[in-house]
Amino acid sequence: MLPGLTLDMPGKYNADMTYTGIYLYSITGGQDDLLQVHGLLHQSITMSYHQPLELPVRMAIWEIKRGRKIFALAEYNGGQLEIHNEQFMDRLQASDSGASLRISSLRMEDTDVFKVEIILTNLQIQTVYFNLTVHEPVPAPIISAYTGRDSEGRCEFTLNCSVPTNTSLIWFSWMYREGDSGYWHHANGSSISITLQNLAETTEFLCLAQNPADIKNASFHSQQICQNLKSSSRGQDDLLQVDGLLNQSITMSYHQPFQLPVRKAIWEIKRGRKIFALAEYNEGQLEIHNEQFMDRLQASDSGASLRISSLRMEDTDVFKAEIILTNLQIQTVYFNLTVHEPVPAPIISAYTGRDSEGLCEFTLNCSVPTNTSLIWFSWMYREGDSGYRHHANGSSISITLQNLAETTEFLCLAQNPADIKNASFHSQQICQNLKSSSNRTRWIKFSVLFLVVAVLCLVLLLFIKITKH
C-alpha cells in the first residue's frame, strides 16, 4: 500500500493485493441468445455469434425487432448481402457466411434490437438477438483540486472529476501510481479525499470517465499542490515533473499564488551546468530567443505559465523560470519536461481456453505492436454494464470464470506517463465456444457410453439365451 496514503471516503483499495484469477457468476438458459452490444457514435461494431455451428451456413436473415414488430434489414445468400433497409444502406458488411454483421458509421438511431436467423445446410435455424446501444463519446474529464493544506508534514486535498457536458451514463473511477510504476485502483466515484504523508510529490492520480463504449482519462500530480505547500513552508526552488505527448501541447505552470503581482518572467533551458536563453515576458509581450521554439510558445499568468505547442522529442529538457515580482523578489522554478511518443493501440491475445466442471479458464496477454519503451500494462474488468474495477497489473492475467460468466469484459490499459490506450475482451468470445464444445463432448461421451451399454446388454442377452439352450 502507498505509504502515508489514507482514504477519507468509501472505496475498494487494492494496492496490496495480488490476483491470480477472479471468480464471477452468471446464469444462462437454453432459450434464444440475447447478446448486449455497445457501439460508439461514428465508429463501427460487429454483431457476431461466437458459438461454433455444427454445419455450414446456408443463408442468414437479419431483421430489426421493435416490440412485436419485425422489420427487414438484410439477407445473406450465395455469398451476397442484400440490404433491405434504407437507414443502413452502404453501412453493412457481412462475414462468417452471414452469421456476423458489421455496421459502420454508427448513428444514435441505430440503437435497436437486431435479430438474425442463421439457417444451416440441414435447414436447422439458429436464432440470435443483439441488443445494440449506441453511445456518444465520453468528453475529456476535468480534474479540480480543493482545500490543499500542509499540516505536520501531511499534504491534504480533495480531487473532483467531471465532464463539461451533461452526458448521461458516465461513471468515474480513480487510479494512482508512484513515480513511473504501474497504476493501482484507488476508488470509484467522482470525488476523492487524499492525505499524503511526507509530501509524496511523485504520486499521480488518474481519473477514468467511461460509458459502456468509451473511456477517457485525466491525470493530476500531487506535486501540483504538495510542492507548492512545501515551497511556501521551506522557501526552496521547485522542480516539477511535466510529461508531454509528441505533437501535442503542454503548459508549464507554477500553481502557487504570489504575494505581489508579477513584473516580468525570464524562461531558460538548463542543460547540466549550462543555461540557454528561451524567452522573456515583460509588459504583456513574450519575446522568444530560441529558434527551436519559435512560433510554438505562448505565455499566460503574466508570464508565470508557458505553453509549448507541437511538442517534439528534442523538447525534452529542464526548463527554468525566474518570476520577478513588483518588489523585485525572484521566485525560481524548474520544470523537468519529458516528451513521450503516443502509446500504440494494444492487442489482446487469448490462450488455453478450456471448460472444466462449469469453469471457463483462459489466459489473456496484452501487448503493443511496436517496441516502444516505458509502457506498462494493467487490467480492469466489469460485469454487464457496471463500472470497471481494477483486476491486476502486468501484461498477462489468468482467468477462471464459474458458470461461464459470458457478460464479463476485461479491459487492458497500456500507458506511459503521457498517454493511455485500451483494448477490451469479452469472456463470451471463449466461454460460449467452450460451452458449446463442452456440450458436444458430453453428448459424444453419453452416446459412446450408451452404445457400450447397449452392446454389453446384447451380449448378455445372447449369453443367457445360449446357456438356456
TAJOMO-V474878 format. One line per field, one symbol per residue. phi: phi as a letter, one per 30 degrees, with the letter a starting at -180 (. if undefined). Layout:
phi=???
//
This chain:
phi=.ddicbccbdldbcdccccclbcbbacbbcdedbcdbcbceiccbccbcdddcdbdddabccbccbicccbdcabcaiibcccccdeceibcbcbhhjdbbccchecdddeaccbbcccddcidcccbcbcdbccddddddbcccbhdacbhicccabcbcbcdbdddhbbbbbbbacicdddbdcacjdbbcbbcdhhddcdccccccbbdbbbbbbcbcdddcdddddddccicdcbcdbcbceiccbccbcdddcdbdddabccbccbicccbdcabcahibcccccddceibcbcbhhjdbbccchecdddeacccbcccddcidcccbcbcdbccddddddbcccbhdacbhicccabcbcbcdbdddhbbbbbbbacicdddbdcacjdbbcbbcdhhddcdccccccabdcbbbbbcbcdddcddddddddddddddddddddddddddddddddddddddd
//
